[in-house]
Amino acid sequence: MTDLQQSRTASREASDDAPAPPGRPSRRFRLGRRDESPAGRYGAGFLAKLALMAVVDAFGVYVVWSAYLAESWFILGAMVAMLVVANWVYFSRRVVPLKYVLPGLIFLFTFQIFTIGYTGWVAFTNYGDGHNSTKEDAVAALLVQNERRVEGSPAVPLTVVADGEELGFAVVQPDGTTEVGSAEEPLAAAEATVTDGRVTAVDGWEVLDRADVLARQGEVTDLRVPVSDDPAAGSVRTQDARTGYVYESTLVYDEAADTMTDTASGTVYTPNDEGQFEAADGSTLNVGWRVFVGFDNFTTAFSDSRYSGPFFQIVVWTFVFAFASVATTFLLGMFLASVFNTPMRGRKIYRTLLILPYAIPGFVAPLLWSGLLNRSFGFINQVLLGGAAIPWLTDPWLAKLSIIGVNLWLGFPYMFLICTGALQSLPTDVLEAAKIDGAGRLRTWRSVVMPLLLVSTTPLLISSFAFNFNNFALVYMLTGGGPRFEDASVPLGHTDIMITMVYSVAGLDGNAPKDFGLASALSIVIFVIIATISAIAFKRTRSLEEIN
C-alpha cells in the first residue's frame, strides 16, 4: 500500500470514529453497520428468533424420532437436512435473502416436489390391494391369516382388556400363571388378580365389562394375540370373549429357501416377479408385496381392453369439457362485463347479484343442481317443465350438457370479475386514439379492446383450463361419473374426466380393488398433458404481448 493510500485510509477511519454533530447520526451508523455490542447482538429480536427456532427444532426432532421408529429413512434424512439448513440460515448473517425464501422452498419441496416424486415412484410399482407393504409384512400376514385351531390345545380362561383404544387378552395358563398381550405385543407374564380362575384386574390394563365387550364384539373376535415373538408359534383367539384357544398357521415359511408351504395340502409356493407367492400350477396366495414393475402400469392404461376403450373416450371428453367450460364462462363473463362497464342505474346491485353463484362452495352447488335436475322429482322437470321426465343426469349426452351448463353457472362470475377489472384498467388514451382515427365501436372492440383484454386474461384462462381439466368436485357431486359405460368391465362412465377416472381406478370409491400404481401412472399422464398445454399457451401469450 502506498503512502497516499495509507493516508486516505487513516483519514476515512478517523472520520468514521469522529463524533457526529448534534441531531445527525454518525457516519458509521449512516453506512448501515451493525451494532456489534452484546445488547445489540442478543436483543429482543434475537431472543424471539431463538424461541421460534426452538419450537421448529422440537417439532423436527419429533418427526425425526417418529420416522426412526417407523424405519422411514427417507423422511428421517430429509427432515434432518431441512433442520440443519434452517438453523444455518436463520443463525447466519451471510444469507439474509435466503431467510425470506427458505419457508417457501421447504413447502415447495414438501408439497410439490416430494408429492410428484412419490407419485412417480408409485407409478412404477404394483402398489395396491394385496401389494401394499414389504415382503416381510406379507409373510407375517399370510401366517396370521391362514390359522386353524391346534388340535388338543387346552382352553384357557380369557378376559378382554383394553389400554385406551387398544384391545388385549389376559389369560390364565394351566399352570396358574397369568399373561397379557395385544395384537402388537405377544403374551407376557403380568401381575394380575385372579378370581374364580379368571383375571379380574391386571396392572396397566382396564378389564372391560360385558356391555363394552358386546359393543366391540367384532374387534374381539378378530383379535389375534401372538403366543410369542415367533409367528409360527401361533396366537390366541376367542369366539365368546371368555375362553381362548391357540391357533397355528397352516402355512410354514422357509426363510433359507424363500418358500411358503401349505402343511394341509403340501403345496409349495415360491416368489414370482409380480410380488406374490406362486405355486407350480399358477395359483397364488392372496397377500403380496410391492415390487418394481417398470412401465407395466402405463402399458395397462393404453393397451388393456378394460381400460384402453374407456380411457380414450374419457380423454376426449376431458378436453371437450375443459375447453367448453373455459370458452362458455369467458364469453358470458366478458359479455356481462362489457354490458355493465357502461354507466347505468343500479349497476352496483346488478354486479353484486351476478357474483352470487361464486359465493356458493364448489362442492355444495353441484349437489343442489343434482336435486334440481333429478328426473323424477327435480324442480326443473316438475315445475319449470310441467312434469316432464327429461333424463338430465342419466342420458349420456344430456348429462354432459348438464355438467357444462352447471359449470357455466358456477364459473361465469369469476370471468365476469376478471374481465371487469381488465376493462377498467384499459388505457383511455389508446381508446381515444382509435376514436379519433374514425374506428367504430365494433372495430375498436376487435382491434383494440379484445387484444388488450386477452393479454391480461390469458394467464387466468390457462389456469382456468387446468382447473377444469381436474374439476373433480363438479363431476363427482353432480353425476358421479355416470351414466356408466355399458360395455366396460371397470366402474367408469360417460361423464368421467381423467381425475375422476384416477379416483375410480385407485379404488377410493369402493367400487373396485385399490390399484394405486395404475392410478399414479394416470396422474403422471394428466400432469404431462396439463404441463405441455400450459407451456404452449404461455409461449403464445408472450408472443401476443410482443405483438401488442
N, C-alpha and C positions, 0 to 999 in steps of 0.2 A: 504494500500500500504506500502511495506517495505521500509526501508531507502535506500536499494540498488536500488529499482525500482524508487524511487523519484529522486535519484541522476542521474540515466540514463535518465529519462525524462527531467530533467533540462538541462543536457548536450546536449541532442538532440535539445531542443528548442533554446539553445544558439547557436548551430552550424547552425540552420536554419536561425537565425536572423543575424548571422555574415556576414559582407560584403564579397563578392566573390572576388577572385584575378582578376587582370585586364585581360579582354578578356575571362573571364569564367562566365557563368550565375550562379546566386545564387542557393543554394540548394532548396529553396522554389520554384523557377521558374523551376528547373530541375524536381521536383516532379510533375509538371503539375498543380499546384494550380492556381485557377482563380484569375484574377485581380479584387479585390473587391472595387476598387476605383470608385467614381461616373463616371469618364471619361471612365473607362473600362466597367462598367456596362451598361451605356447608350450611347455607341458609335454609329458609323455609322451602324454597323450590326444590333443593336437593333432597331434603327430608321427605317431601311429598313424592318425589320420584322414587326414592328408596322404598317407601311404603308400598307404592303401586307395583314396583318390580318384585317386592317380596310376595305380594299376592299372586302375581303372574308365575313366579318361580314355584310357589307352593302348589298351584294348580298343575304346573308342568310336571313336578315331581310325582304328584298323584297319578297323572296319566302315564308317566314312565313306569311307576310301580305296577299299575293295573296291566299295562302292556307286558311287563315282565311275567306277571302271574299267568297271563293268558298266552304266553310264549309268542306274542305278536312282535317279532323282531323288527319289522319294517317301521311300524308305528313308533316303537321304542327309539330306534335310531333317528327317525325324522323329528321326534319331539326333543330329543337331546340336542340335535343340531339347531333347531329353532330356538331353544333356550340359550345356547351358547351365543348364537348370533344376536339375539335380543339383548342380552346382558352386555355384550361387547358394544353394540350400537348405542345403547342408552347411557352407558357409563364412559363412553369415549368422547373426546372433544374434537375429533378429526372428521367425523362423518355426520355433520349436522343435517344435511339434506335427507340422509337415509333415515333419520329419526321420524320424519313425516311419512316416508314412503313404506317403511317396513311393515306396519299393520296391514296395509292394503296388499302387499306382496304375500304375507302369510295367509291371508284369507283367499287370495288368488290361488295359491298353491294347494290349500286345504280343500276348497270347494269347487275348483275348476280343474287344475292340472291333475291332482290326485284322483278326482272322480273320473275324468276322461281316461287316465291311465289304467285305473282299476277296471273300468268298463271294457277297455281294450283287452286287458288280460283275461277277463271272464269270457269274452267273445271267442277266445281260442281254447276254451276248456269245455268239458261236458257238465258244468255246474248246473244242478237241478235236482229234482226229486230222485232219491236213490243214489245221488252222487254229490252230496253236499258237505263232505268232510274229507279227512285223510284216510289212508288205508288202515292205520291203527284203530281209528274210531269205527271204521266199517267192520273190522274183525270183532271188536268188542260188542258192537250192536248185533252182529249175527249170532254170537254166542249167547247173548241175553234173549234175543227174540225167538230162538229155537230151543226153548227149555221144556222139559217134562218132569213130572214128579218122580223122584227117586223111589223105586220100589223098596218097600220095607223100611223107609225112613220114618223115624218116630215123629209123632205130632207133638209140638211144643206149645205150651200156653203163651199166648201173644197178646200184647197190649199196644194200641196205636197211640203214639206220642207225637208231639209237634214242637219244633223250635222256630217260632214265628210262623212263616208260611210253609216251612219245610216239614214234611211228614217223615216219621220213622217208626221202627218196630222195637219194642222192648220184649225180650223173650226170656223164659226160664228154662235152662237146659236140663236134660235128665239128671245131671249130677248136682242140680240145685243152684248152679251159678247163674248170674243174670248178665245179659248182654244187651246192648242197644246199638242201633245203626240206622243209616238212611240210604237213599239211592246213591249218594256220593261217598259215604263213609261206610266201610264194611262193619259187621258186628264186632263189638269190642266190649270187654268187661266194664261194668259200671256199677256204682253204688246205687242200690235200689231197695225199696221197701216191698216185700212180698207178703200178700195176704191171701190165704186160701189157695196157695200155689200160683198166684198171678201177681204181676207187678202192679202196684197201685201208686207208686211215686218213684221218680228217678231224678238224680241230680242233673240240672241243666236242661231238662225237658218238661213239657207240660203234658199230663195224661189227658187225653180227650174223652169226654163223656159220650154216651150213646148217641145223643142228638147230633153232636159235632161229627161223629163218625158217619152217621147216616147222611148228613149234609155233604160229606166229601167221599161218598161211597165209591164213586168211580176212581178217584185218585188212590184210595186204599187198595182196591182190588188190582189196580195196575202197578202198584208199587213193588219193586224188587229190591231187596236189601242183600247185598253180597255177603256170603258167609266169611270170606277172607279177601285178601288182595289179589288172589289168583282167580281170574274169571272162570276157570274150569272147575273150581270148587263148588259152583252153583250159588243159588240165592234163596232166601226165604220169601215165600209168598203166602197170601191168605185169601180166602173167599168169604169168610164170615166175621173177620176182624177179631176173632177170639182164638183161633188155632192156626199155627203156621206149619208149613211143610217145606222141605228142602227140594228145590228144583235144580236139575242139571241140564246143560245144553246137550242136544243130540248131535251137535257139530263139534269137531275137535280140530284145532288149528295147529299144524306142524310148522313152527317158525323156521326150522332149518330147511325144510323142503318147500316152504311157502305154499302149502296146500291146505285146503279145508275138506275134512272127511265127514260124511254123514254116517254116524255109527249105526243108525237104524237100517239104512239101505246099503251101506258100503260104498256109496258113490264118492268119488274123489273130485274135488273142484280145484282148478288151477287159475291163477290170474290171467286175464286177457288184456289186449291193448285198449279196451274200452272202459277199463276201471271196474271190472266185475270178476267174480269167481265163476268160472265156466266149466261144466262137465264135458266129457267126451262126446255126449250126444247133443251138445249145443245148449242144454238148459243152463240157466244161471241162477245164482242166489239173488234175493231181492234187494240187497243193500250193497252199494258200490262206493267208489271214492272218486275224487276229482283227478282227472288226468288231462294232459295237453292233447288236443285233437286237431290242431292246425286249422286249416280253412274248412273243416267239415261243416261247421255251422253256416258259413256263407254259402257253401255248396248246397246245403239243405234248403236254404231260403230261396235259391234261384232254380233248383232242379227237382226237388222233391215235389211230386204232384199234389201232396197235401197242402203245400204252402205256395208253390210257384203260381198256380192259377189265381187264387185269391190275392197273392202278393202283387202281381202286376195290375190287377183291377183296382186294388186299393191305392197303389202308387199313382195311377192315372187320376183317380177320384181325389186324392190328396192335393195334387197340383191344381186340378179344376177348382176345388173348394177354396184353396188358398188364394189363387188369382181372382176368382169371382168375389170372394169376401173383400179383398183389398179394393178391387175396382168398384164394386157397388157402394161400399161405405165411403170411399173417397169421392165418388161422383155426387152422391147425395149430400155428403157433408160440404163439399165445395159449392154446390148449388145453393144450399141454405145459407152458407156463409156469405155468398155473393148477394143474395136477396136481402139479408139482414145487415149487410155492410152499408147500405144506403140509409139515410136518415128517415125514420118513420115513427109514428106514435106507438108507444108500448114496446119498443124494440128490446129493452132490457128484460121485460117479462117474457117475451117470446123466446129469447135466448135461454133464459132460465128453464123454461118448460122443455126446451129441446135437449138439454143435457141431463134431464131426469133419468132416462134409461141408463146413463153412465154411472149413476149413483147406486144402482142395484148390484149387489155382488154377482160376479160372473158365474158362480155355481148355483145361485138361487134362481136367477131368471130362467135358465133352461128348464128347471123343474116346474116353474109356473107355466111356461109355454107348453110343456108336455101335457099338463092338465087342460089347458085351453084348446089344444089340438087333438085331444082324445076323440076317437071315432064315435064312441057310444054316448058319452055324457059331456064332452067338451063344449065350452061356451061358444066357440066359433061355429061348430056344427049345429048345436041345439038352438042357439039364439040368433046369431047373425045369419045363418043359412037356413033357418026354419026347419030344423030337424033332419038335415041331410046326414048321410053316413059316409063322408069322404074319408078314406084311409090316409090321413096326412102322414102318419108315422109308421104305417105298416106296408105301404106300397113303395117299392124301391125308388122310383123317380120322384114321387111326391115327398118322400122322406128327405131326399137330397135337396129338393126345393125348399122344404120347411127349414132345414138346417141353414141354408143360405139366407132365407128370409129372417129367421130369428137372429142370426149373426148380424144382418143388416140393421135390425132394430137395436141391437146391443152396441154395434161398432160405429154407427154414423155420428153419435155425439162427440167421440174422440176426434174424428176427422173434421167435424164442424169447428171444434175448438182450435185445432192447429191451423186450419185454413183461415179462420177469422183472425188469428194472430198474424199469419203471414200476409194477409191482405192489408191489415192495418199498418204493417211495417214497410210496405212498398214505398220507394222514394217518389214523392209527389212531383219532383222536377222532371222525372222521366215520363210520367203520365201527362204532365202539361206540355212537354215537348212533342209527344205523339199527337196531342190535340191540336197544337199549333201547326204541325205538319199536315193536318187535314185527315188524320186517321179517325174512322168512325168507331163506335162503341165495340162492334164485333171485331174489327181489325185490331184495335187496341188490346182487347182481351186475348186474341190469338197470338199476336206478335210481341206483346209486352208483358201483360199480366200473367199469362199462363207459363211462359218460360221462367219468369222470376219466382212464381209460385212453386214450380217444380224444383227449382234449386233449393228452396227452403224445406220442402216437404219430402223430397225423395228419400233421404235417410230414414225418415219416420215411416215411409211406405215400405221400405225394406224391412225394418223391424216389425211392422205390422204383418208382412208376409211371413216372416219367421215365426211370429206368434201364432198366426192362424194355421201354419203348417203343423204346429204342435198344440192345437186348441183342444186339449183333452177334455176339459170340463164341459164344453158345449155338446160335443158328440156323446160323451158318456152319460150326461144327465138328461139329454133330450131323447135320444133314440137307443142308447146303449150299444150302438154299432149296428143295430138291426135295420131292416129285417135280414135274417140270416141267409147266407148262400145255401141254396137247396142242394147243390152238388158238391159241397165241401165237407170234408171229414173233420175239420177243425172249427171251433166256435167263432167264426168271423162272419161279418155281414156287409151289406151293400153300402152303409154309411160309415163304416170304419175308416179312419185315416191311419196313417202309419204309426202314430203314437198309441192309439187305442189298440192297434194290432199288436204292438210290442207288449202292451199290458195284458192282452189275452194270451199271447204266446207264452209270456212269463208265468202264466197260471195264477196271477194275483186275483183274478175274478172268481176263482174256484171252479171254473168250468173245464179245466184241462190240467194235466200234470205240469208242475213247475219246470220250466226249461230256461234258466237264466242265461245259459250260454248262447242259445239261439236269439233270445230277446236282446242280449248285448250286441250281437252281430247286427241285428236290425237297427239298433240305436246308432251304431257306427255308420251304417248306410245313411240314416237320416242326417247325422252330423255332416257327412261329406256332401250330401245334396245341398243342405242349407248353406254351408260354408262356401261352396262353389257359386251358388246363385248370388249370395251376398257379395262375394268378391267381384263378380262380373258387374253387378248392379252398382257397386260403389265406384268401380272404374268408369262406368258410363256416366255416373254423376259428376265425377271430376272433369270429364270431357265436356259435359254440359255447362259447368261453371266456367271453363276456359272460353267456350263459345260466347257466353254472356258477358 
